[in-house]
Amino acid sequence: MAATKVGFIGLGAIGWPMARHVTKKFETTVWNRTPARAEKFAKETGCWSAKTVAEVVGWADVVITCLPTSPDVRAVVEKGGLGWRAGQLLVDATSGDPANSRALATWLAAKGVGFVDAPVSGGTAGAEAGTLTVMLGGEERWVTPAKEIVAAFAGKVVHVGPVGAGDALKAVNNMLLAVNIQAAGEGLAALVKLGVSAKAALDVINASSGRSNVTENLIPQRVVNRTWPRTFRLALLDKDVGIALDVLNQNGVPSDITAAAKRCMARARMALGEEADHVEAIKEIERQAGVEIK
Ligand code: NDP
């Protein structure tokens, strides 16, 4: 057990398995908005479940947050109040937005606290396996200790730039995921209507230049067999595409496809609700097309 004391805030779909890996390497205290979840986690892992964010902040050397959005992180960090002290580090594993991360880094820096944005990729399966890809944004002096902490749940860790760079890269990655889901869903819906089975279509596409993680894994494992597991909420993917759209627009680059993907994700989210999985966006295509991809 390493000497660094780690606080983990946000035991959601991906936070929970990440935090479990953290408990194996570091003395850990957790906090979750719904206390019953933190208590269950503490029982399972033998770590301490704090009653308040301030308790976590007062105790930990490093705090990891894994919450839906950057504004959620800001609100939680402010609950830490006067507990923050010079030399502490906040590692934010939320898929956040660069502008809010930069503002939070500045707020913390005034107290001598470091900030590294550390969004993750690899899904809940990657988190269970401890093989997530982690993209770090921040100053070298804070990134170095952050690397030691995130190694607990990572297969690959890359320092990609200053504060906010990890968030921007994660948003672009997830924009590509959304584009692939939408495009593959539309194309397959048309092929099935033409009488091509989804299985035959995927067989060919996955041996051809149109293949992607969506056609190779997500659609065969979740759509064709109609299982639709809930691992990553569509609402969060919609949020990510919105961040990517802002990043593109703020940098003066074309955003035609990203804007279209944002409209599609927002429409599917509206139709399917806040708890739907991201792959369920294809249900909305199926509904509009009047066909099931199977
Ligand atoms: P979930 O919706 O499953 O969990 C969200 C967590 O945040 C819960 O612990 C929830 O607490 C807590 N929470 C929500 N709102 C607040 C708030 N206002 N204040 C305090 N706590 C709050 O999300 P995920 O775990 O799936 O995702 C977390 C982050 O990781 C997101 O940014 C997401 O985009 C990113 N991500 C997720 C992946 C996945 O496969 N799921 C993959 C890669 C990145 P409570 O228990 O009370 O609801």
Residues whose N, C-alpha, C, O or C-beta is under 5 A from the ligand:
A	BS01	NDP	G10 L11 G12 A13 I14 G15 N32 R33 T34 R37 C66 L67 P68 T69 D72 A93 T94 S95 V120 S121 G123 T124 T231 F232 L236
